[in-house]
Amino acid sequence: MSVRDFFIKLSKIDRKYIYLIILIGLIIPLVFPPNFPQKMSPQVKRVFEFIDTLPKGSYVILSADYDPSVAPEVHPMYKAVVKHCILRGIIPIGMTLGVQGAGLAVEAFTEAERVLGARRDTDYVFLGYQAGGAVVILGLGEDIKGVYKTDYFGTKTTEIYALKPVKNYKDIALVISFSGSSIPVTWAVYAYTKYGVKVAAAVTGVSAGDFYPYIQAGQFIGMLAGMKAAAEYEYAVNQILKERNIREKPSTDAIRMMDANSIGQLLIILFIIIGNIGYFLSRRRK
């Protein structure tokens, strides 16, 4: 069989075999992740480097303003940023403006305890859910312990060791809102504009375009957008873990999803090329 005949025959392969090959190509990296290197995009790098260069003992508010419907994209970001803060000696203060975000945030901090040996109320704080949206954001600018009398676990905030130096936004280096909606804009309007605290957004890929005007206006220091950003941040944090010889395996949800996505797209491109070559050669034969 000549090369021409081979490509012509290959271009006419039954579509069910194409779907099967793509399915296998998607499953393999999910089960046996190749861990392709993830190069940071500019916006992700801005957020990562901002946290990476904060003085040890700084405070960062991580608001889990998302729910399970967007968790595949946003939750890996939250887990990665929590670990990054703790690795750098920065104290993350977890909270949420959405009731469904509480359980997801607890899962992220639980992983930090497992992987890094983080201690609640010393290495991190989780305040939990507070209803009120913009009212809560404004209240935190006056007195964080006044808004949250107790944390998620029922401990009085006045008795939490890690919160003793913290009064309001003046003691906070950065706020990151993780969301699948427009809540990060609320943080920018009420926390940054009124109190001057730095704000970043961690959002879904489909909503990223809505936030670029706020980045250009300087209201966000940077943005994590979609699965790609989650994988980039996750990969960078996991590299730090390797450098420190931390043996406990962290989650690699975003990396595995991006690896599968990359292989799937490469296979689709390959089939398109083969199909076009076969079509061109069959036309030449005629």
MOUR-V542668 format. One record per backbone hydrogen bond with DSSP energy under -0.5 kcal/mol. CO is the residue of the C=O (numbers start at 1). NH is the residue of the N-H. E is the energy in kcal/mol with one decimal. If there is no record, write none. Layout:
{{CO NH E} {CO NH E}}
This chain:
{{2 6 -2.3} {3 7 -2.3} {4 8 -2.3} {5 9 -2.5} {6 10 -2.5} {7 11 -2.1} {8 12 -0.6} {9 12 -0.9} {10 13 -1.4} {14 17 -1.4} {14 18 -1.1} {15 19 -2.5} {16 20 -1.8} {17 21 -2.4} {18 22 -2.3} {19 23 -2.5} {20 24 -2.5} {21 25 -2.4} {22 26 -1.6} {23 27 -2.2} {24 28 -2.4} {25 29 -0.7} {26 30 -0.7} {27 30 -0.7} {27 31 -1.9} {28 32 -3.6} {37 39 -0.6} {41 45 -2.5} {42 46 -1.9} {43 47 -1.6} {44 48 -2.8} {45 49 -2.9} {46 50 -1.7} {47 51 -2.1} {48 52 -2.7} {49 53 -1.6} {51 54 -1.3} {55 58 -1.7} {58 91 -2.9} {59 173 -2.8} {59 174 -0.9} {60 62 -0.5} {60 93 -3.3} {61 63 -0.6} {61 176 -2.8} {62 64 -0.7} {62 95 -1.8} {63 65 -2.0} {63 178 -2.7} {64 66 -0.6} {65 180 -0.6} {67 70 -1.7} {67 71 -0.5} {68 71 -0.6} {70 73 -1.2} {70 74 -2.4} {71 75 -1.8} {71 76 -0.6} {74 78 -1.9} {75 79 -2.4} {76 80 -2.2} {77 81 -2.7} {78 82 -2.3} {79 83 -2.0} {80 84 -2.4} {81 85 -2.5} {82 86 -2.1} {83 87 -2.6} {84 88 -1.6} {85 90 -2.9} {86 89 -1.4} {89 57 -2.5} {90 92 -0.8} {91 60 -1.9} {92 94 -0.7} {92 125 -2.3} {93 62 -2.2} {94 127 -3.2} {95 64 -3.3} {96 130 -1.5} {98 101 -1.8} {99 102 -0.9} {100 104 -0.7} {101 105 -2.4} {102 106 -2.4} {103 107 -1.7} {104 108 -1.6} {105 109 -2.3} {106 110 -2.4} {107 111 -1.9} {108 112 -1.6} {109 113 -1.8} {110 114 -2.0} {111 115 -3.0} {112 116 -2.2} {112 118 -1.3} {113 117 -1.2} {119 122 -1.5} {119 123 -2.9} {119 124 -1.2} {121 162 -1.9} {123 92 -0.6} {124 121 -2.7} {125 94 -3.6} {126 152 -2.0} {128 96 -1.8} {130 133 -0.5} {132 135 -1.9} {133 137 -2.0} {134 138 -2.5} {135 139 -2.3} {136 140 -2.3} {137 141 -0.8} {138 141 -0.6} {139 142 -1.4} {139 143 -2.7} {143 147 -1.5} {144 148 -2.5} {147 149 -0.7} {149 157 -2.2} {151 154 -1.7} {155 151 -2.5} {156 159 -1.8} {157 160 -0.9} {159 161 -0.5} {160 163 -0.9} {160 164 -0.5} {161 164 -1.3} {163 166 -1.7} {167 144 -2.7} {168 171 -2.0} {169 172 -1.7} {174 61 -2.5} {175 200 -2.5} {176 63 -2.6} {176 178 -0.6} {177 179 -0.6} {177 202 -2.5} {178 65 -1.0} {179 204 -0.5} {182 185 -1.3} {182 186 -1.0} {183 186 -0.6} {183 187 -1.8} {184 188 -2.2} {185 189 -2.7} {186 190 -2.5} {187 191 -2.3} {187 192 -1.5} {188 193 -2.0} {191 195 -1.2} {191 197 -1.2} {192 196 -1.9} {198 175 -2.2} {199 221 -2.5} {200 177 -2.1} {201 224 -2.7} {202 179 -2.8} {203 226 -2.8} {204 207 -0.6} {204 208 -0.6} {205 208 -0.8} {207 210 -1.5} {208 211 -2.0} {208 212 -0.6} {211 214 -0.7} {211 215 -1.4} {212 216 -2.7} {213 217 -1.5} {214 219 -2.4} {214 220 -1.1} {215 218 -1.3} {222 201 -1.6} {223 225 -0.6} {224 203 -2.9} {224 226 -0.5} {225 229 -1.0} {226 230 -2.0} {227 231 -2.5} {228 232 -2.2} {229 233 -2.5} {230 234 -2.5} {231 235 -2.6} {232 236 -2.0} {233 237 -2.3} {234 238 -2.4} {235 239 -1.7} {236 240 -1.4} {237 241 -1.9} {238 242 -1.9} {239 243 -2.3} {240 244 -1.7} {241 246 -2.5} {242 245 -1.5} {245 247 -0.7} {252 256 -2.6} {253 257 -2.0} {254 258 -2.4} {255 259 -2.5} {256 260 -2.4} {257 261 -2.3} {258 262 -2.7} {259 263 -2.4} {260 264 -2.5} {261 265 -2.3} {262 266 -2.2} {263 267 -2.3} {264 268 -2.0} {265 269 -2.5} {266 270 -2.4} {267 271 -2.4} {268 272 -2.1} {269 273 -2.4} {270 274 -2.6} {271 275 -2.6} {272 276 -2.2} {273 277 -2.6} {274 278 -2.7} {275 279 -2.2} {276 280 -2.5} {277 281 -2.7} {278 282 -2.2} {279 283 -1.9} {280 284 -2.0} {281 285 -2.0} {282 286 -1.5}}
